Amino acid sequence: MLQKLYDLLIFSNPEDGSFQPTLAGNLVLLAVIILLFAAMLALGGQKSKLKARQIAVCAAAMTLAVVTSIYTVYELPFGGSITLFRMFFICFIGYLYGTRIGIITGVAYGLLDFVLKPYAVTLIQPLLDYPVAFGCLGLAGLFSNSRFGIIKGYILGAAGRYICHVLSGIIFFSEFAGDRNVIIYSLIYNASYIIPEVILTVLILLIPAVRQALAQVRRMTLES
């Protein structure tokens, strides 16, 4: 029974040993995303109008993250890419609505990213590289009420994602390190695409006019 369910949801590529979700598997993932948004609705503000606004803003942020993930600045050969601010859009949700909603949005986006560009070498590895890694971006909400909170939160969220990918590289992709130390290799490899995007985004966020505009968006979004 379990084998039949596995074959229904997951396609195993015998050439490279990777896994990909089947059509049924993608439908299940999309159903999980919908359930996550339903959970967000239940965990949102007390007024239904505010809840609906939260869902709309989170969906818009995920859409922008998807669009910016398509137009990459640079894509590495073994996974990972420098994008135009896609991490920021998820972090911004944490900054707007707090850590809980930010993590839920990040997890939902991670699942959606896996649906759009699936790649797995084990059944556990995608959990770490997609929903867990992008869910960490929601940690930006921890600094939502702090001075320069959007910058601090963004760096924290990106650091959380970086740690997840480093661990995944050490555990699941050690063969790519060859004769090199796998820990150092994973640290450098994942830093090569995450740190440039972080630097570029932080430079933009350091512009006073940008922070003022984001603060105004936050005020408008949180208005009841």
C-alpha positions as a printed Julia matrix, in Angstrom:
224×3 Matrix{Float64}:
   0.0    0.0     0.0
   2.75   2.45    0.96
   4.72   1.59   -2.17
   1.66   2.25   -4.37
   1.13   5.6    -2.63
   4.81   6.43   -3.09
   4.67   5.59   -6.8
   1.53   7.7    -7.17
   3.06  10.8    -5.6
   6.77  10.58   -6.45
   8.72   9.83   -9.61
  12.21   8.37   -9.13
  14.72   9.15  -11.85
  16.91   6.04  -12.29
  19.61   7.99  -14.18
  20.72  10.31  -11.37
  18.79   8.9    -8.41
  16.8   12.11   -7.93
  13.12  12.4    -7.02
  10.37  14.59   -8.4
   6.69  14.87   -7.5
   4.24  13.47  -10.0
   1.14  15.38  -11.06
  -0.68  13.88   -8.09
   2.24  14.82   -5.86
   2.11  18.42   -7.07
  -1.63  18.52   -6.41
  -0.99  17.33   -2.86
   1.64  20.04   -2.39
  -0.75  22.68   -3.7
  -3.39  21.4    -1.28
  -0.88  21.79    1.55
  -0.22  25.37    0.44
  -3.96  26.11    0.53
  -4.2   24.58    4.01
  -1.31  26.76    5.15
  -3.15  29.84    3.95
  -6.26  28.6     5.75
  -4.14  28.3     8.88
  -2.9   31.83    8.31
  -6.49  32.98    8.07
  -7.31  31.29   11.37
  -4.23  32.71   13.08
  -4.65  36.23   11.74
  -6.24  39.28   13.24
  -9.61  39.27   14.91
 -11.44  41.16   12.18
 -12.28  39.22    9.03
 -11.43  42.19    6.82
  -7.93  42.31    8.28
  -7.57  38.56    7.8
  -8.55  38.85    4.15
  -6.05  41.67    3.74
  -3.33  39.54    5.28
  -4.04  36.72    2.84
  -3.97  39.12   -0.11
  -0.69  40.73    0.95
   0.96  37.36    1.64
  -0.19  36.03   -1.73
   1.16  39.16   -3.45
   4.51  38.73   -1.7
   4.71  35.09   -2.8
   3.86  36.1    -6.36
   6.62  38.7    -6.39
   9.04  36.13   -4.95
   8.12  33.68   -7.72
   8.54  36.33  -10.44
  11.92  37.46   -9.13
  13.08  33.85   -8.82
  12.48  33.39  -12.55
  14.68  36.33  -13.56
  17.89  35.35  -11.8
  21.11  37.37  -11.78
  23.21  34.21  -11.66
  22.39  30.53  -11.22
  24.88  28.03   -9.83
  25.34  24.65  -11.53
  24.38  22.52   -8.5
  21.45  24.57   -7.23
  21.07  28.03   -5.75
  20.82  31.37   -7.51
  21.22  35.1    -6.98
  17.81  36.65   -7.51
  16.41  40.16   -7.46
  15.2   40.41   -3.86
  12.98  37.3    -3.67
  14.06  36.64   -0.06
  13.08  40.18    0.85
   9.44  39.76   -0.17
   9.01  36.83    2.23
  10.96  38.57    5.0
   8.76  41.63    4.57
   5.7   39.55    5.5
   7.37  38.65    8.79
   8.15  42.33    9.29
   4.52  43.24    8.6
   2.6   40.56   10.48
   5.08  38.96   12.83
   7.09  35.77   12.97
   4.2   33.3    12.92
   2.58  34.59    9.74
   6.01  35.14    8.2
   7.06  31.53    8.78
   3.77  30.19    7.4
   4.2   32.31    4.28
   7.81  31.19    3.91
   6.86  27.53    4.23
   4.07  27.97    1.66
   6.47  29.69   -0.72
   9.06  26.96   -0.22
   6.53  24.31   -1.21
   5.48  26.37   -4.21
   9.12  26.79   -5.25
   9.53  23.02   -5.09
   6.44  22.55   -7.26
   7.85  24.97   -9.86
  11.45  23.69   -9.8
  11.46  20.25   -8.15
  14.68  18.49   -7.36
  15.39  15.98   -4.63
  18.03  13.36   -3.93
  16.25  11.91   -0.9
  12.76  12.24    0.52
  14.02  14.32    3.46
  16.33  16.74    1.65
  13.52  18.8     0.0
  12.0   19.52    3.42
  15.22  21.17    4.56
  15.93  22.99    1.29
  12.43  24.27    0.6
   9.77  24.72    3.35
  12.2   24.81    6.29
  14.8   27.03    4.58
  12.28  29.55    3.26
  10.22  29.32    6.43
  13.26  30.7     8.25
  12.81  33.94    6.31
   9.78  34.59    8.48
  12.14  35.06   11.44
  12.43  38.64   10.16
   9.37  39.31   12.3
  11.49  39.12   15.45
  12.76  42.64   14.68
   9.48  44.12   13.44
   9.41  46.75   16.21
  13.13  47.45   16.28
  15.06  50.37   14.81
  16.21  49.34   11.35
  14.1   46.26   12.02
  13.56  45.46    8.35
  17.33  45.25    7.81
  18.02  43.26   10.97
  15.12  40.93   10.27
  16.14  40.41    6.66
  19.68  39.48    7.68
  18.37  37.08   10.35
  15.95  35.43    7.92
  18.62  35.07    5.23
  21.02  33.63    7.82
  18.41  31.03    8.79
  17.97  30.01    5.17
  21.75  29.88    4.71
  22.18  27.54    7.68
  19.52  25.18    6.28
  21.22  24.99    2.89
  24.64  24.5     4.48
  23.31  21.59    6.52
  21.65  20.14    3.43
  24.92  20.42    1.53
  26.83  18.64    4.26
  24.27  15.88    4.75
  22.93  15.25    1.25
  25.38  16.68   -1.3
  28.76  15.73    0.14
  29.79  13.97   -3.1
  30.05  17.34   -4.86
  32.84  18.37   -2.48
  35.19  15.78   -3.95
  38.46  15.78   -2.02
  37.63  19.06   -0.25
  36.33  19.38    3.28
  32.58  19.04    2.91
  31.76  21.56    5.64
  33.97  24.28    4.17
  32.72  23.45    0.68
  29.06  23.78    1.73
  29.74  27.02    3.64
  31.46  28.61    0.63
  29.11  27.23   -2.01
  25.94  28.46   -0.33
  27.51  31.77    0.66
  28.39  32.38   -3.0
  24.76  33.01   -3.93
  23.09  34.05   -0.66
  25.6   36.68    0.5
  25.65  38.69   -2.79
  21.83  38.88   -2.73
  21.91  39.92    0.94
  24.48  42.65    0.27
  22.53  43.98   -2.71
  19.26  44.01   -0.78
  20.74  45.63    2.34
  22.31  48.38    0.22
  18.87  49.15   -1.18
  17.3   49.06    2.29
  19.91  51.48    3.62
  18.48  54.19    1.37
  16.3   56.37    3.68
  13.62  56.92    1.04
  13.23  53.16    0.6
  12.83  52.57    4.35
  10.34  55.42    4.58
   8.32  53.96    1.72
   8.33  50.51    3.36
   7.29  52.04    6.68
   4.4   53.75    4.91
   3.39  50.46    3.28
   3.43  48.84    6.71
   1.21  51.53    8.21
  -1.26  51.26    5.35
  -1.27  47.46    5.49
  -1.87  47.29    9.24
  -4.68  49.84    9.24
  -7.88  48.18   10.38
